[in-house]
Amino acid sequence: MFRLIKWLFYLAILGFIALVAYTYVGPFFGADFSPPQDEIRQEIILETN
């Protein structure tokens, strides 16, 4: 049982390292992680007494 938990722990660490590496190397392969740069305007009506 301890071997399975240890194996899953190593797999999670490896997955985390792969995810961090993908965020740094992804833009070289065409992955764009930047949010869309659109301006959004919305009218807000405040009610006063």
Secondary structure, DSSP 4 states (H G I P E B T S, - for coil): -HHHHHHHHHHHHHHHHHHHHHHHHGGGGT---PPP-------------
